[in-house]
Amino acid sequence: MQLHPSELLKSYGAKVEPYENSDESELETTSPAEDETIENGEPPSTVRSDPFGLEETKPKLITREGTSRYFDSALWSNLGDQLQHPEVGVLGEQSDESNIQESELFFEPGCSFKVDNLASFYPSFEILPKLREIYADRVDPMMKILHLPTFWTALMNGLRHPQDLSKSLEAAIFAFCCAAISALKEDECETLFGLQKSVMYTRYRVATRQALVNAGFLSTSSPMTLRAYAIFMLLSAAELIDKMCVRNSYRCDTLFVLSGVAIRLARKMGLHRDGTSLGLSPFETEMRRRLWWHLVHVDFRTADLLGTRASLDLSCGDTKMPLNVDDEDFNPDMVDLPSERNGITPISLCLIRCDIIETLRKFSTTHPGNVCWEVLYSPDTTLAKKDAVISQIEDHWENKYLRYCDPSNPLHTFGSIMIRSSVCKMKLFAHNPRQFANSPVKVPQSERDMVFANATKLLEYTALMQSDGQGLQKFTWQIGTSYLWNSILYVLIEARHRKSGSEVDKLWQLIGKVFSYYPQIFEESTAAVYAALGKWTLEVWDEYVAASKIEGFPISSTPEYINAIRRCRKPVTEPPSEANNRSADSEPVTRISNGYNKSQGQRDEEDLADFEPFDAYDFPDLLSFEVDPNEWVQWEQSVAGQNGFAQIDRLY
């Protein structure tokens, strides 16, 4: 006898509502004894238009052995235990060969090196305390996704009893060690391991990758495995690693894909849903918040660098931001989470990034999922409102963090710089000079002053971060550069208008200091961004000298960095007669319009092999930025191209 569809679903334990109103109480589904199942949903509607109850979705989270699987599909949420989702039966440690093969294909298929015995890479107990110290000091504040007290206990127990070590914890241990090694100085690494840093980093990077493959990261339901993957992914993006392990780091567009994988894995685990709505413990709720918001930020930054939108998955959840607390403030046995601290804590830098995303979200009124810095350009929001929102977040940071900063603490100093530079960056986007390009309205002097002041501050913060006196060198691998090139462009445009004066005098010293940290400026054959900035710097300097002579100001000697730029740009301005007399076998002149740096080596040639080269862009003089909006577009595309097709250097 053929059963009615509703009867068939009932036979499998599904909740099926009648067409008419029903006073019968809701029957909660149960879960297997070895699983913990948590459900949540809205109160049932009194009127049903869906006979199978599919419109009423009660999200379900199933946890087992440190893994979690989230369902919000009506079918799988409402079915009883006799008919479960196929994956529920394999929650926990997965050793399916197909999972491993999929992960191997996804992870750098060109690499044939495989580690057969990961136990041989386990760090010694003598070295581990130093690695923990380095990780806690230099890495943990940048990606606060491990609870160090509980992780350390698990790590030590796992290494003492390797036969009981889970694959997910093993992956996290290797990611932890790899991150700590990446933050070591060269002499520290040789003292600790007796080997060069590049050798040790490569060794542990390979081991981390293999451990992730063994854990089946591509289909994992383990938050611990996802944490290991998140650490590995972020390390692969850092400039520090790019210098050490050129062949194994990723381009920005590749990292964007890797980030998307992490976001989807997180959603599969229900990290986009706040633990309070799923009935989780305070400790687990907080740790899930930390991991979700870290992944949100990585996806936001990679999308921003590529000039594309972040994943729409980021706007689909209700996960609250983590609390500003130390790891020592909470533990797995707590019934209630502690009160937040005031001032800088190891998680504060991550919270500041969360605040930035939430602030930008306020400007995304027409497209809520479009969270990017460019929303501050939008004419949909008045300048007054933009300034009000920026002032609001500035006051929030002042009251929560800045007033408690200890200048003798490098983390506090870095947090202060991060906050102040973020405010400057927001103001520059809101008051961007491009809004006046080709406009009949003359640029108000107040707007010029706003741009000049904030761009100058950003250059000062860059110079401060690179200096050795503040103990900030350990954080420089997290400092981005795309905003830096825009800041230099802004100050050059404004210096051209000011011509001379004390502010301009100081600016030339500041530009020289910043350029000293980026030797690409002084290379004859260099990327388009460096070449253009060098060209414009020489033009504005020459106008500065001429104006100072006319106004009778004393002219100091030409800075060495100006002479250095002029020497490397000499082939561009070489007289035709000299060019014609050149021998046929001499090197060709490299024009500053080159969008691709041939001297960067074989690595970049291979990276760009599958792409069309950038269109040559003959950068005009700075005046064109004030009359042609397209010049801003081309400039921004050039900066984005340097970030996207070169390897991504930093995320913060």
C-alpha positions as CSV (number, residue, x, y, z in Angstrom):
1,M,0.0,0.0,0.0
2,Q,1.4,3.4,-1.0
3,L,1.5,5.8,1.9
4,H,0.5,9.4,1.7
5,P,3.6,11.7,1.7
6,S,2.7,13.1,5.1
7,E,2.4,9.6,6.6
8,L,5.7,8.6,5.0
9,L,7.4,11.6,6.6
10,K,5.8,10.8,9.9
11,S,7.1,7.2,9.7
12,Y,10.6,8.7,9.7
13,G,9.9,10.9,12.7
14,A,9.2,14.1,10.9
15,K,6.9,16.7,12.5
16,V,3.9,17.1,10.2
17,E,1.3,19.7,10.9
18,P,-2.3,19.5,9.7
19,Y,-3.8,22.1,7.4
20,E,-6.1,23.3,10.1
21,N,-5.2,25.1,13.3
22,S,-3.9,22.7,15.8
23,D,-3.7,23.0,19.6
24,E,-1.4,20.0,19.9
25,S,1.8,20.8,21.6
26,E,5.1,20.7,19.7
27,L,7.0,17.5,20.1
28,E,10.8,18.1,20.4
29,T,13.0,15.8,18.4
30,T,15.6,13.9,20.3
31,S,19.2,13.0,19.4
32,P,21.2,9.9,19.9
33,A,22.5,9.4,23.5
34,E,26.1,9.9,22.4
35,D,25.3,13.2,20.7
36,E,24.4,16.6,22.1
37,T,21.6,18.2,20.0
38,I,20.6,21.8,20.5
39,E,17.6,23.3,18.8
40,N,16.3,26.8,18.5
41,G,13.5,28.5,16.6
42,E,10.7,30.9,16.6
43,P,7.4,30.1,18.3
44,P,5.1,28.1,16.1
45,S,2.7,30.0,14.0
46,T,-1.0,29.5,14.7
47,V,-1.9,29.4,11.0
48,R,-0.2,26.8,8.8
49,S,0.0,27.2,5.0
50,D,2.7,24.5,4.8
51,P,1.3,20.9,5.4
52,F,4.7,19.4,5.9
53,G,6.0,22.0,8.4
54,L,8.9,22.9,6.1
55,E,8.4,26.6,6.4
56,E,9.0,26.4,10.1
57,T,12.7,25.8,10.5
58,K,14.2,25.1,13.9
59,P,17.9,25.3,13.5
60,K,19.7,22.3,15.0
61,L,23.3,22.0,16.2
62,I,24.7,18.5,16.7
63,T,28.0,18.2,18.6
64,R,30.1,15.2,19.1
65,E,33.7,14.7,20.2
66,G,34.8,18.3,19.6
67,T,33.0,18.6,16.3
68,S,29.7,20.4,15.5
69,R,27.3,20.3,12.6
70,Y,24.6,23.0,12.1
71,F,21.4,22.5,10.1
72,D,18.9,25.3,9.3
73,S,17.3,23.5,6.3
74,A,13.7,22.8,7.1
75,L,14.0,19.2,6.0
76,W,17.0,18.2,8.0
77,S,16.1,20.3,11.0
78,N,12.7,18.8,11.4
79,L,13.4,15.1,10.6
80,G,13.6,12.8,13.6
81,D,16.5,10.6,14.5
82,Q,15.5,7.6,12.4
83,L,16.4,9.7,9.3
84,Q,19.5,11.8,9.8
85,H,21.7,13.8,7.6
86,P,24.4,11.4,6.1
87,E,27.2,13.5,7.7
88,V,25.9,13.2,11.3
89,G,26.9,9.6,11.4
90,V,30.6,10.5,10.7
91,L,30.9,13.4,13.1
92,G,34.1,13.1,15.1
93,E,37.5,12.0,13.7
94,Q,37.3,11.3,10.0
95,S,39.8,9.1,8.3
96,D,38.0,8.6,5.0
97,E,40.6,8.3,2.3
98,S,38.4,10.3,-0.1
99,N,38.5,13.3,2.4
100,I,42.3,13.1,2.5
101,Q,42.5,12.9,-1.3
102,E,40.2,15.9,-1.7
103,S,42.3,18.0,0.7
104,E,45.5,17.0,-1.0
105,L,44.2,18.1,-4.4
106,F,43.0,21.4,-2.9
107,F,46.3,22.2,-1.1
108,E,49.0,23.1,-3.5
109,P,48.8,20.2,-5.9
110,G,52.1,21.1,-7.4
111,C,53.9,20.1,-4.2
112,S,54.8,16.4,-4.2
113,F,56.5,16.4,-0.8
114,K,54.6,14.4,1.8
115,V,55.4,13.8,5.4
116,D,54.8,10.1,6.4
117,N,55.7,10.5,10.0
118,L,54.5,13.7,11.6
119,A,55.6,12.5,15.0
120,S,59.2,13.1,14.0
121,F,58.3,16.8,13.8
122,Y,56.9,17.2,17.3
123,P,58.8,19.9,19.1
124,S,60.7,19.0,22.2
125,F,59.4,19.8,25.7
126,E,62.5,22.0,26.2
127,I,61.6,24.2,23.3
128,L,57.8,24.5,23.7
129,P,57.9,27.1,26.6
130,K,59.8,29.5,24.3
131,L,57.4,28.9,21.4
132,R,54.5,29.6,23.7
133,E,56.1,32.9,24.9
134,I,56.8,34.0,21.3
135,Y,53.3,33.1,20.1
136,A,51.6,34.8,23.1
137,D,53.6,38.0,22.6
138,R,53.8,38.4,18.8
139,V,51.1,36.2,17.2
140,D,48.2,35.8,19.6
141,P,47.1,39.5,19.7
142,M,46.9,39.4,15.9
143,M,44.6,36.4,15.6
144,K,43.0,35.7,18.9
145,I,41.4,32.3,18.1
146,L,43.1,30.1,20.6
147,H,42.4,30.0,24.3
148,L,46.0,29.6,25.4
149,P,45.5,28.1,28.9
150,T,43.2,25.3,27.7
151,F,45.1,24.8,24.4
152,W,48.4,24.6,26.2
153,T,47.0,21.9,28.5
154,A,45.7,19.9,25.5
155,L,48.9,20.4,23.7
156,M,51.1,19.1,26.5
157,N,48.8,16.1,27.2
158,G,48.6,15.3,23.5
159,L,52.4,15.2,23.1
160,R,52.8,13.2,26.3
161,H,50.3,10.6,25.0
162,P,50.7,10.8,21.2
163,Q,48.7,7.6,20.6
164,D,45.6,9.5,21.9
165,L,46.3,12.7,19.9
166,S,43.4,13.6,17.7
167,K,44.1,14.7,14.1
168,S,42.4,18.0,14.7
169,L,44.6,18.8,17.7
170,E,47.7,17.7,15.9
171,A,46.9,20.1,13.1
172,A,46.4,22.9,15.6
173,I,49.7,22.1,17.3
174,F,51.7,22.3,14.1
175,A,49.9,25.5,13.1
176,F,50.8,26.9,16.5
177,C,54.5,26.0,16.1
178,C,54.6,27.3,12.6
179,A,53.2,30.6,13.6
180,A,55.6,31.0,16.5
181,I,58.6,30.1,14.3
182,S,57.4,32.7,11.7
183,A,57.6,35.4,14.4
184,L,61.1,34.5,15.5
185,K,64.1,36.6,14.7
186,E,66.9,34.9,12.8
187,D,69.3,34.8,15.7
188,E,66.5,33.5,18.0
189,C,65.7,30.7,15.7
190,E,69.3,29.6,15.3
191,T,69.7,29.7,19.1
192,L,66.6,27.7,19.7
193,F,66.8,25.1,16.9
194,G,70.4,25.4,15.6
195,L,69.1,26.0,12.1
196,Q,68.2,29.0,9.9
197,K,64.7,30.4,10.2
198,S,63.9,29.7,6.5
199,V,64.7,26.0,7.1
200,M,62.7,25.7,10.2
201,Y,59.7,27.6,8.9
202,T,59.6,25.5,5.7
203,R,59.8,22.3,7.7
204,Y,56.9,23.2,10.0
205,R,54.8,24.7,7.2
206,V,55.0,21.4,5.3
207,A,54.1,19.5,8.5
208,T,51.2,21.8,9.2
209,R,49.9,21.3,5.7
210,Q,50.2,17.6,6.0
211,A,48.4,17.6,9.4
212,L,45.5,19.6,7.9
213,V,45.3,17.1,5.0
214,N,45.3,14.2,7.5
215,A,42.5,15.9,9.5
216,G,40.4,16.2,6.3
217,F,40.2,19.9,6.7
218,L,38.2,20.4,3.5
219,S,35.2,18.6,4.9
220,T,35.9,19.1,8.6
221,S,33.2,19.7,11.3
222,S,35.9,20.4,13.9
223,P,36.4,24.0,15.1
224,M,39.9,23.0,16.2
225,T,40.8,22.0,12.6
226,L,39.3,25.2,11.3
227,R,41.4,27.2,13.7
228,A,44.5,25.4,12.4
229,Y,43.5,26.1,8.9
230,A,42.8,29.8,9.7
231,I,46.3,30.2,11.2
232,F,47.9,28.4,8.2
233,M,45.9,30.6,5.8
234,L,46.8,33.9,7.4
235,L,50.5,33.0,7.8
236,S,50.6,32.2,4.0
237,A,49.5,35.8,3.4
238,A,52.1,37.6,5.5
239,E,55.0,39.4,4.1
240,L,57.3,37.9,6.6
241,I,56.6,34.4,5.2
242,D,56.7,35.7,1.7
243,K,60.4,36.6,2.3
244,M,61.2,33.3,3.9
245,C,59.3,30.9,1.6
246,V,58.6,32.5,-1.7
247,R,57.5,29.4,-3.5
248,N,54.8,28.5,-1.0
249,S,53.0,31.7,-0.3
250,Y,49.7,32.7,-2.0
251,R,48.5,35.5,-4.2
252,C,45.7,37.6,-2.9
253,D,43.2,36.2,-5.4
254,T,44.1,32.7,-4.2
255,L,43.8,33.7,-0.6
256,F,40.3,35.1,-1.3
257,V,39.3,31.6,-2.4
258,L,40.9,30.0,0.6
259,S,39.1,32.5,2.8
260,G,35.8,31.5,1.2
261,V,36.4,27.9,2.1
262,A,36.9,28.9,5.7
263,I,33.7,30.9,5.8
264,R,31.7,28.0,4.3
265,L,33.2,25.5,6.8
266,A,32.4,27.9,9.6
267,R,28.8,28.2,8.5
268,K,28.5,24.4,8.3
269,M,29.5,24.4,12.0
270,G,27.0,27.1,12.8
271,L,29.6,29.7,13.8
272,H,27.5,32.4,12.2
273,R,24.9,31.8,14.9
274,D,25.6,33.1,18.3
275,G,26.0,30.4,20.9
276,T,23.4,32.0,23.2
277,S,20.7,31.3,20.7
278,L,22.0,27.7,20.4
279,G,22.1,27.0,24.1
280,L,25.9,26.6,24.2
281,S,28.1,27.1,27.3
282,P,29.5,30.6,27.9
283,F,33.0,29.4,27.1
284,E,32.1,27.7,23.8
285,T,30.0,30.7,22.9
286,E,32.9,33.0,23.3
287,M,35.4,30.8,21.5
288,R,33.1,30.5,18.5
289,R,32.6,34.2,18.4
290,R,36.4,34.7,18.3
291,L,36.8,32.3,15.4
292,W,33.9,33.6,13.4
293,W,34.9,37.3,13.6
294,H,38.5,36.4,12.8
295,L,37.3,34.7,9.6
296,V,34.9,37.6,8.8
297,H,37.8,40.1,9.0
298,V,40.1,38.0,6.8
299,D,37.4,37.6,4.1
300,F,36.7,41.4,4.4
301,R,40.3,42.3,3.9
302,T,41.1,40.0,1.0
303,A,37.9,41.2,-0.8
304,D,38.9,44.8,-0.1
305,L,42.4,44.3,-1.5
306,L,41.0,42.7,-4.6
307,G,38.3,45.4,-5.1
308,T,35.4,42.9,-4.8
309,R,32.6,42.4,-2.3
310,A,33.1,40.2,0.7
311,S,31.2,37.0,1.0
312,L,27.4,37.4,1.4
313,D,27.7,34.7,4.1
314,L,29.1,37.4,6.4
315,S,25.8,39.2,6.7
316,C,23.6,36.1,7.3
317,G,24.3,35.5,11.0
318,D,23.7,36.9,14.4
319,T,27.0,36.1,16.1
320,K,27.9,38.8,18.6
321,M,31.4,40.3,18.8
322,P,33.8,38.7,21.4
323,L,34.3,40.2,24.8
324,N,37.3,42.3,25.7
325,V,38.7,39.9,28.2
326,D,41.9,38.1,28.9
327,D,42.2,34.3,28.5
328,E,42.7,34.0,32.2
329,D,39.3,35.7,32.8
330,F,37.2,32.8,31.6
331,N,37.4,29.0,31.5
332,P,35.2,26.0,30.3
333,D,33.7,25.6,33.8
334,M,32.2,29.1,34.1
335,V,28.5,29.5,34.2
336,D,28.6,33.2,33.3
337,L,31.1,35.1,31.3
338,P,33.1,37.8,33.1
339,S,32.6,41.5,32.7
340,E,34.6,43.2,29.9
341,R,37.8,44.9,30.7
342,N,38.7,48.5,29.9
343,G,41.9,49.1,28.0
344,I,44.0,47.0,25.7
345,T,44.0,43.3,26.1
346,P,45.3,40.6,23.8
347,I,42.0,40.5,21.9
348,S,41.6,44.2,21.6
349,L,43.2,44.5,18.2
350,C,40.8,41.9,16.8
351,L,37.8,43.9,18.4
352,I,39.0,47.1,16.8
353,R,38.9,45.4,13.4
354,C,35.4,44.2,14.2
355,D,34.4,47.7,15.1
356,I,35.7,48.9,11.7
357,I,33.6,46.4,9.9
358,E,30.5,47.3,11.9
359,T,31.1,51.0,11.3
360,L,31.4,50.5,7.5
361,R,28.2,48.4,7.7
362,K,26.4,51.5,8.9
363,F,27.2,53.2,5.5
364,S,26.0,50.2,3.5
365,T,22.4,51.3,3.6
366,T,21.4,50.4,0.0
367,H,23.4,47.2,-0.1
368,P,23.8,45.8,3.4
369,G,26.1,43.0,2.3
370,N,28.5,45.4,0.6
371,V,30.9,46.1,3.4
372,C,34.1,47.8,2.1
373,W,36.0,51.0,2.6
374,E,34.6,52.5,-0.6
375,V,31.2,52.9,0.9
376,L,32.6,56.0,2.5
377,Y,32.7,57.5,-1.0
378,S,29.0,57.1,-1.4
379,P,27.0,60.2,-2.0
380,D,24.0,58.5,-0.5
381,T,25.2,59.6,2.9
382,T,25.8,63.2,3.7
383,L,29.3,64.3,4.7
384,A,27.9,65.5,8.0
385,K,26.5,62.1,8.8
386,K,29.8,60.4,7.8
387,D,31.7,62.7,10.1
388,A,29.2,62.0,12.9
389,V,29.6,58.2,12.6
390,I,33.4,58.5,12.5
391,S,33.4,60.8,15.6
392,Q,31.2,58.2,17.3
393,I,33.5,55.3,16.8
394,E,36.5,57.6,17.6
395,D,34.9,58.5,21.0
396,H,34.1,54.8,21.6
397,W,37.7,53.8,21.1
398,E,38.9,56.7,23.2
399,N,36.7,55.7,26.1
400,K,37.3,52.0,25.9
401,Y,41.0,51.8,25.0
402,L,43.1,54.9,24.5
403,R,42.6,56.5,27.9
404,Y,43.9,53.3,29.5
405,C,47.0,52.9,27.2
406,D,50.4,52.4,28.8
407,P,53.0,53.9,26.4
408,S,55.7,51.6,27.8
409,N,53.8,48.5,26.6
410,P,54.4,47.8,22.9
411,L,51.0,46.2,22.5
412,H,49.3,49.3,23.9
413,T,51.4,51.5,21.6
414,F,50.5,49.4,18.6
415,G,46.8,49.4,19.5
416,S,46.9,53.2,19.8
417,I,48.5,53.5,16.4
418,M,46.1,51.1,14.9
419,I,43.1,53.1,16.3
420,R,44.4,56.5,15.3
421,S,45.4,55.4,11.8
422,S,42.0,53.8,11.3
423,V,40.3,57.1,12.2
424,C,42.6,58.9,9.7
425,K,41.8,56.4,7.0
426,M,38.0,56.8,7.5
427,K,38.3,60.5,7.3
428,L,40.4,60.3,4.1
429,F,37.8,58.1,2.5
430,A,34.9,60.3,3.6
431,H,36.7,63.5,2.4
432,N,38.4,61.9,-0.6
433,P,39.7,64.5,-3.1
434,R,38.3,62.5,-6.0
435,Q,34.8,63.9,-5.1
436,F,35.9,67.3,-6.4
437,A,37.5,66.0,-9.7
438,N,35.9,67.7,-12.7
439,S,33.6,69.6,-10.4
440,P,32.7,73.3,-10.9
441,V,32.9,73.7,-7.2
442,K,36.3,74.9,-6.0
443,V,37.8,72.6,-3.4
444,P,37.3,74.3,0.0
445,Q,40.5,75.0,1.9
446,S,39.1,73.2,4.9
447,E,38.8,70.0,2.8
448,R,42.4,70.4,1.6
449,D,43.5,70.9,5.2
450,M,41.6,67.8,6.3
451,V,43.2,65.6,3.6
452,F,46.7,67.0,4.2
453,A,46.5,66.6,8.0
454,N,45.2,63.0,8.0
455,A,47.4,61.8,5.2
456,T,50.4,63.3,6.9
457,K,49.5,61.5,10.2
458,L,49.3,58.2,8.4
459,L,52.8,58.7,7.1
460,E,54.0,59.5,10.6
461,Y,52.4,56.4,12.0
462,T,54.1,54.3,9.3
463,A,57.5,55.8,10.2
464,L,56.8,55.2,13.9
465,M,55.9,51.6,13.3
466,Q,59.1,50.9,11.3
467,S,61.3,52.6,13.9
468,D,63.3,50.4,16.3
469,G,62.8,52.4,19.5
470,Q,59.2,51.5,20.4
471,G,59.5,47.7,20.4
472,L,57.0,47.6,17.5
473,Q,59.1,45.7,15.0
474,K,57.4,42.4,16.0
475,F,54.1,43.8,14.7
476,T,55.2,45.2,11.4
477,W,54.3,42.0,9.5
478,Q,50.7,43.0,10.0
479,I,50.9,46.5,8.5
480,G,49.4,47.0,5.1
481,T,50.7,49.2,2.3
482,S,47.8,50.0,0.0
483,Y,46.7,52.9,2.2
484,L,50.3,54.2,2.3
485,W,50.5,54.8,-1.5
486,N,47.3,56.8,-1.4
487,S,48.5,58.8,1.5
488,I,51.7,59.7,-0.3
489,L,49.6,60.7,-3.4
490,Y,47.4,62.9,-1.2
491,V,50.3,64.8,0.4
492,L,52.0,65.3,-2.9
493,I,48.9,66.8,-4.4
494,E,48.5,69.1,-1.4
495,A,52.2,70.0,-1.3
496,R,52.0,71.0,-4.9
497,H,49.3,73.5,-3.9
498,R,51.1,74.8,-0.9
499,K,54.4,75.1,-2.8
500,S,56.5,76.0,0.3
501,G,56.3,76.8,4.0
502,S,57.1,75.0,7.3
503,E,54.5,72.3,6.8
504,V,56.0,71.4,3.4
505,D,59.5,71.5,4.8
506,K,58.6,68.9,7.4
507,L,56.7,66.9,4.8
508,W,59.8,66.4,2.7
509,Q,61.7,65.0,5.6
510,L,58.8,62.7,6.4
511,I,58.5,61.4,2.8
512,G,62.2,60.6,2.8
513,K,61.9,58.6,6.0
514,V,59.0,56.6,4.7
515,F,60.7,55.9,1.4
516,S,63.7,54.6,3.2
517,Y,61.6,51.6,4.3
518,Y,60.6,50.8,0.7
519,P,63.7,50.4,-1.5
520,Q,61.5,49.6,-4.6
521,I,61.1,53.3,-5.0
522,F,64.8,53.6,-5.9
523,E,64.9,50.8,-8.5
524,E,65.2,51.6,-12.2
525,S,62.9,48.8,-13.2
526,T,60.0,48.8,-10.7
527,A,56.3,48.4,-10.4
528,A,54.0,51.1,-11.7
529,V,53.0,52.4,-8.3
530,Y,56.6,53.0,-7.2
531,A,57.5,54.5,-10.5
532,A,54.6,56.9,-10.5
533,L,55.2,58.0,-6.9
534,G,58.9,58.6,-7.8
535,K,58.0,60.6,-10.8
536,W,55.5,62.8,-8.9
537,T,57.9,63.3,-6.0
538,L,60.5,64.7,-8.3
539,E,57.9,67.0,-10.0
540,V,56.6,68.4,-6.7
541,W,60.2,68.8,-5.3
542,D,61.2,70.8,-8.3
543,E,58.2,73.1,-7.9
544,Y,59.0,73.4,-4.2
545,V,62.5,74.5,-5.0
546,A,61.4,77.0,-7.6
547,A,58.7,78.5,-5.3
548,S,61.2,78.8,-2.4
549,K,63.6,80.8,-4.7
550,I,60.8,83.1,-5.8
551,E,59.6,83.7,-2.2
552,G,63.2,84.2,-1.0
553,F,63.1,81.2,1.4
554,P,66.4,79.6,2.2
555,I,66.8,76.3,0.3
556,S,68.4,73.4,2.0
557,S,70.6,70.9,0.2
558,T,68.7,68.4,-1.9
559,P,67.9,65.3,0.2
560,E,69.8,62.2,-0.8
561,Y,66.5,60.3,-1.5
562,I,65.6,62.9,-4.2
563,N,69.0,62.4,-5.8
564,A,68.5,58.6,-5.6
565,I,65.1,58.8,-7.3
566,R,66.4,61.1,-10.0
567,R,69.3,58.8,-10.7
568,C,67.1,55.7,-11.2
569,R,64.6,57.8,-13.3
570,K,67.3,59.2,-15.5
571,P,66.8,56.7,-18.4
572,V,63.2,58.0,-18.7
573,T,64.3,61.5,-19.4
574,E,67.3,60.6,-21.5
575,P,67.7,62.9,-24.5
576,P,66.8,61.3,-27.8
577,S,70.3,61.9,-29.2
578,E,71.9,59.9,-26.4
579,A,69.3,57.1,-26.9
580,N,70.0,56.9,-30.6
581,N,73.7,56.6,-29.9
582,R,73.2,53.6,-27.7
583,S,74.6,50.3,-28.8
584,A,72.1,47.8,-30.0
585,D,73.0,45.3,-27.4
586,S,72.5,47.6,-24.4
587,E,69.6,47.1,-22.1
588,P,66.4,48.8,-23.2
589,V,65.0,51.7,-21.4
590,T,62.3,50.8,-18.9
591,R,59.5,53.3,-19.0
592,I,57.7,54.3,-15.8
593,S,54.5,53.2,-17.4
594,N,55.5,49.6,-16.9
595,G,52.8,47.9,-14.9
596,Y,54.9,44.8,-14.3
597,N,58.3,44.6,-12.7
598,K,60.5,42.2,-14.7
599,S,63.2,42.5,-12.0
600,Q,61.0,40.9,-9.4
601,G,62.2,37.5,-10.7
602,Q,60.9,34.3,-12.0
603,R,58.3,33.9,-9.3
604,D,56.3,36.9,-10.5
605,E,56.6,35.8,-14.1
606,E,55.1,32.4,-13.2
607,D,52.4,34.0,-11.1
608,L,51.4,36.2,-14.0
609,A,51.8,33.6,-16.7
610,D,48.1,32.8,-16.9
611,F,47.0,36.5,-17.0
612,E,47.1,39.2,-19.6
613,P,49.7,41.9,-18.6
614,F,48.4,45.2,-17.2
615,D,47.7,47.9,-19.7
616,A,50.5,50.4,-19.8
617,Y,49.5,53.5,-17.9
618,D,51.5,56.7,-18.6
619,F,51.0,58.5,-15.3
620,P,50.3,62.2,-16.0
621,D,51.1,65.1,-13.7
622,L,49.2,65.6,-10.5
623,L,47.0,68.3,-11.9
624,S,45.0,65.7,-13.9
625,F,43.7,64.2,-10.6
626,E,41.8,67.4,-10.0
627,V,40.1,67.5,-13.4
628,D,39.7,63.9,-14.5
629,P,37.9,61.3,-12.2
630,N,39.2,58.6,-14.5
631,E,42.7,59.2,-13.2
632,W,41.6,58.2,-9.7
633,V,40.1,55.0,-11.1
634,Q,43.2,54.1,-13.0
635,W,45.4,54.8,-10.0
636,E,43.3,52.7,-7.7
637,Q,43.3,49.9,-10.2
638,S,47.1,50.1,-10.4
639,V,47.3,49.9,-6.5
640,A,44.8,47.0,-6.5
641,G,46.7,45.2,-9.2
642,Q,49.9,45.4,-7.3
643,N,48.1,43.8,-4.3
644,G,46.2,41.3,-6.3
645,F,48.6,39.9,-8.9
646,A,51.7,40.3,-6.8
647,Q,51.5,38.1,-3.7
648,I,49.5,39.5,-0.9
649,D,51.8,41.0,1.7
650,R,49.7,41.8,4.7
651,L,46.2,41.6,6.0
652,Y,46.0,44.4,8.6
